[in-house]
């Protein structure tokens, strides 16, 4: 069974930075396309960024230029570097594979002064 463990969230002021991690087990991570999602209170879960097994990344317009997605296939780990954070980035962040598997617990990101 695939297991996804997100970490690295926290409280940060506007303009600050955070680095989220996603540890993956139970699948052949090196050939799996991955993504980060987020869900803000009262809103639907949205796709933030994707990265292919060959490390080609794409981003939602709302985070383009501020977020950077990377992965290390040898470590079965993916990261989301988030810079210039805004209050509207506040959400629970989740990683998942494509196609989606069971969701992890997510990690809370709160951007507030």
Backbone as CSV, one residue per row, in Angstrom:
resi,resn,N_x,N_y,N_z,CA_x,CA_y,CA_z,C_x,C_y,C_z
1,UNK,0.852,-1.185,0.000,0.000,0.000,0.000,0.892,1.240,0.000
2,UNK,0.523,2.200,-0.820,1.288,3.431,-0.904,1.072,4.253,0.357
3,UNK,2.149,4.788,0.885,2.069,5.693,2.034,2.711,7.016,1.669
4,UNK,2.014,8.084,2.014,2.486,9.438,1.745,2.556,10.182,3.073
5,UNK,3.703,10.762,3.374,3.867,11.494,4.624,4.373,12.893,4.307
6,UNK,3.525,13.886,4.596,3.885,15.271,4.363,4.398,15.899,5.655
7,UNK,5.330,16.816,5.520,5.860,17.521,6.686,6.420,18.868,6.247
8,UNK,6.725,19.705,7.236,7.373,20.973,6.958,6.486,22.193,7.048
9,UNK,5.215,21.998,7.298,4.328,23.139,7.405,4.564,23.931,8.674
10,UNK,3.856,25.050,8.787,3.989,25.872,9.977,3.351,27.217,9.788
11,UNK,3.636,28.091,10.735,3.140,29.462,10.705,4.260,30.372,10.221
12,UNK,3.963,31.178,9.228,4.968,32.076,8.673,4.324,33.405,8.340
13,UNK,5.094,34.449,8.412,4.576,35.770,8.078,4.508,35.948,6.561
14,UNK,3.655,36.831,6.103,3.618,37.129,4.657,5.001,37.517,4.157
15,UNK,5.339,36.986,2.993,6.667,37.206,2.443,7.687,36.169,2.857
16,UNK,7.325,35.325,3.796,8.233,34.310,4.290,8.289,33.084,3.404
17,UNK,9.062,32.108,3.877,9.290,30.894,3.090,9.106,29.648,3.951
18,UNK,8.734,28.569,3.279,8.658,27.253,3.901,9.069,26.212,2.875
19,UNK,9.542,25.076,3.379,9.880,23.961,2.504,9.129,22.727,2.988
20,UNK,8.231,22.257,2.159,7.458,21.069,2.496,8.136,19.828,1.928
21,UNK,8.000,18.729,2.655,8.556,17.451,2.206,7.450,16.421,2.070
22,UNK,7.637,15.520,1.133,6.712,14.409,0.931,7.541,13.139,0.814
23,UNK,7.372,12.264,1.776,8.075,10.988,1.762,7.128,9.918,1.263
24,UNK,7.582,9.124,0.313,6.715,8.155,-0.354,7.265,6.743,-0.176
25,UNK,6.384,5.812,0.122,6.769,4.407,0.199,5.660,3.555,-0.385
26,UNK,6.018,2.328,-0.761,5.015,1.402,-1.262,4.744,1.495,-2.745
27,UNK,5.555,2.260,-3.466,5.381,2.350,-4.903,6.737,2.621,-5.540
28,UNK,6.810,2.450,-6.853,8.057,2.749,-7.550,8.112,4.243,-7.821
29,UNK,8.577,4.960,-6.822,8.562,6.416,-6.850,9.260,6.969,-8.085
30,UNK,10.331,6.331,-8.495,11.151,6.883,-9.581,10.406,6.969,-10.908
31,UNK,9.337,6.193,-11.056,8.602,6.229,-12.328,7.209,6.811,-12.141
32,UNK,6.992,7.427,-10.991,5.663,7.942,-10.660,5.621,9.459,-10.761
33,UNK,4.682,9.973,-11.542,4.441,11.409,-11.548,3.766,11.797,-10.235
34,UNK,4.136,12.952,-9.723,3.645,13.369,-8.396,3.098,14.790,-8.443
35,UNK,2.359,15.139,-7.406,1.840,16.491,-7.327,1.620,16.941,-5.899
36,UNK,1.520,18.231,-5.729,1.120,18.842,-4.461,-0.246,19.488,-4.647
37,UNK,-1.080,19.274,-3.656,-2.407,19.854,-3.623,-2.521,20.677,-2.342
38,UNK,-3.536,21.520,-2.297,-3.837,22.221,-1.057,-5.337,22.400,-0.928
39,UNK,-5.759,22.486,0.332,-7.169,22.696,0.607,-7.300,23.739,1.701
40,UNK,-7.878,24.861,1.333,-8.127,25.932,2.290,-9.490,25.710,2.943
41,UNK,-9.693,26.270,4.125,-10.980,26.091,4.813,-12.154,26.517,3.938
42,UNK,-13.124,25.638,3.830,-14.323,25.944,3.067,-14.164,25.877,1.564
43,UNK,-13.010,25.427,1.110,-12.766,25.365,-0.332,-12.421,23.940,-0.758
44,UNK,-12.545,23.698,-2.053,-12.190,22.390,-2.586,-10.671,22.250,-2.686
45,UNK,-10.231,21.021,-2.647,-8.812,20.747,-2.820,-8.400,21.147,-4.233
46,UNK,-7.257,21.811,-4.351,-6.790,22.249,-5.660,-5.362,21.769,-5.901
47,UNK,-5.072,21.543,-7.165,-3.740,21.120,-7.561,-2.836,22.334,-7.669
48,UNK,-1.696,22.272,-6.993,-0.780,23.402,-6.932,0.375,23.247,-7.906
49,UNK,0.943,22.052,-7.941,2.117,21.825,-8.782,2.252,20.338,-9.071
50,UNK,2.862,20.036,-10.200,3.100,18.644,-10.579,4.539,18.478,-11.032
51,UNK,5.033,17.268,-10.894,6.372,16.969,-11.376,6.376,15.559,-11.938
52,UNK,6.936,15.412,-13.121,6.970,14.095,-13.727,8.129,13.290,-13.151
53,UNK,8.163,12.021,-13.499,9.259,11.163,-13.055,10.600,11.661,-13.583
54,UNK,10.564,12.420,-14.683,11.786,12.977,-15.265,12.045,14.409,-14.803
55,UNK,11.311,14.818,-13.727,11.541,16.102,-13.058,11.069,17.317,-13.848
56,UNK,10.125,17.140,-14.749,9.526,18.290,-15.414,8.379,18.785,-14.543
57,UNK,8.451,20.044,-14.133,7.474,20.588,-13.200,6.541,21.584,-13.879
58,UNK,5.315,21.634,-13.384,4.339,22.625,-13.814,3.639,23.174,-12.579
59,UNK,3.169,24.411,-12.699,2.619,25.110,-11.549,1.298,25.780,-11.881
60,UNK,0.451,25.869,-10.878,-0.756,26.679,-11.002,-0.346,28.139,-11.122
61,UNK,-1.150,28.905,-11.832,-0.821,30.322,-12.023,-0.669,31.057,-10.695
62,UNK,-1.425,30.633,-9.705,-1.420,31.333,-8.420,-0.092,31.196,-7.675
63,UNK,0.712,30.196,-8.035,1.970,29.982,-7.315,3.188,30.076,-8.227
64,UNK,2.965,30.234,-9.502,4.064,30.265,-10.460,5.017,31.405,-10.126
65,UNK,6.306,31.099,-10.123,7.314,32.100,-9.791,7.624,32.187,-8.311
66,UNK,6.794,31.582,-7.481,7.022,31.604,-6.030,7.315,30.218,-5.458
67,UNK,6.732,29.196,-6.054,6.911,27.820,-5.565,7.809,27.058,-6.531
68,UNK,8.620,26.171,-5.971,9.490,25.308,-6.775,9.369,23.877,-6.271
69,UNK,9.094,22.990,-7.204,8.907,21.575,-6.883,10.139,20.791,-7.338
70,UNK,10.622,19.925,-6.467,11.771,19.106,-6.812,11.595,17.713,-6.216
71,UNK,12.418,16.790,-6.674,12.333,15.417,-6.166,13.697,14.757,-6.239
72,UNK,13.859,13.776,-5.350,15.056,12.938,-5.356,14.564,11.499,-5.427
73,UNK,14.679,10.888,-6.585,14.139,9.539,-6.756,14.878,8.500,-5.923
74,UNK,16.133,8.772,-5.618,16.897,7.844,-4.782,16.419,7.859,-3.337
75,UNK,15.836,8.977,-2.920,15.365,9.117,-1.535,13.856,8.965,-1.414
76,UNK,13.182,8.708,-2.540,11.713,8.598,-2.525,11.078,9.822,-1.856
77,UNK,11.592,10.975,-2.179,11.149,12.196,-1.521,10.951,13.307,-2.539
78,UNK,9.967,14.131,-2.244,9.651,15.286,-3.070,9.557,16.499,-2.149
79,UNK,9.925,17.669,-2.660,9.882,18.893,-1.863,9.127,19.982,-2.600
80,UNK,8.520,20.848,-1.822,7.882,22.039,-2.373,8.467,23.233,-1.643
81,UNK,9.299,23.984,-2.353,9.891,25.199,-1.797,8.920,26.338,-2.077
82,UNK,8.489,26.994,-1.007,7.492,28.052,-1.140,8.092,29.357,-0.660
83,UNK,8.165,30.332,-1.537,8.723,31.638,-1.213,7.679,32.726,-1.391
84,UNK,7.960,33.887,-0.794,7.040,35.020,-0.898,5.604,34.588,-0.600
85,UNK,5.439,33.916,0.505,4.128,33.375,0.850,3.123,34.482,1.132
86,UNK,1.885,34.204,0.770,0.794,35.158,0.922,-0.286,34.554,1.821
87,UNK,-1.097,35.371,2.454,-2.173,34.825,3.301,-3.066,33.844,2.541
88,UNK,-3.256,34.057,1.254,-4.117,33.163,0.478,-3.475,31.805,0.217
89,UNK,-2.218,31.641,0.592,-1.569,30.330,0.502,-1.903,29.456,1.714
90,UNK,-2.566,30.023,2.698,-2.936,29.273,3.884,-3.842,28.108,3.516
91,UNK,-3.439,26.905,3.908,-4.183,25.696,3.551,-3.484,24.486,4.157
92,UNK,-4.148,23.352,4.083,-3.483,22.080,4.352,-2.936,21.586,3.008
93,UNK,-1.667,21.252,3.002,-0.991,20.824,1.777,-0.815,19.308,1.798
94,UNK,-1.130,18.702,0.659,-1.050,17.250,0.500,-0.222,16.919,-0.727
95,UNK,0.491,15.825,-0.673,1.122,15.301,-1.873,0.360,14.051,-2.307
96,UNK,0.472,13.738,-3.568,-0.142,12.520,-4.070,0.488,12.159,-5.400
97,UNK,0.222,10.933,-5.790,0.724,10.415,-7.060,-0.343,10.599,-8.131
98,UNK,0.069,10.332,-9.385,-0.878,10.288,-10.494,-0.848,8.892,-11.101
99,UNK,-1.988,8.179,-11.178,-3.281,8.565,-10.601,-3.223,8.609,-9.080
100,UNK,-4.170,9.332,-8.489,-4.186,9.510,-7.045,-4.318,8.186,-6.302
101,UNK,-3.631,8.130,-5.181,-3.762,7.007,-4.265,-4.348,7.538,-2.955
102,UNK,-4.302,6.714,-1.916,-4.851,7.167,-0.639,-4.113,8.419,-0.148
103,UNK,-4.840,9.350,0.438,-4.261,10.621,0.870,-3.566,10.473,2.217
104,UNK,-2.513,11.269,2.400,-1.852,11.352,3.694,-2.580,12.316,4.607
105,UNK,-1.942,12.649,5.706,-2.587,13.531,6.683,-2.425,15.005,6.320
106,UNK,-1.521,15.298,5.406,-1.296,16.677,5.020,-0.460,17.428,6.046
107,UNK,-0.064,18.635,5.671,0.682,19.498,6.583,0.115,20.906,6.475
108,UNK,-0.139,21.518,7.629,-0.804,22.815,7.672,0.201,23.932,7.412
109,UNK,-0.159,24.816,6.491,0.610,26.029,6.234,-0.292,27.220,6.552
110,UNK,0.167,28.074,7.431,-0.579,29.263,7.803,0.295,30.484,7.577
111,UNK,-0.212,31.390,6.762,0.528,32.613,6.456,-0.238,33.777,7.070
112,UNK,0.350,34.347,8.095,-0.355,35.387,8.834,0.648,36.244,9.584
113,UNK,0.306,37.523,9.723,1.149,38.415,10.511,0.647,38.464,11.953
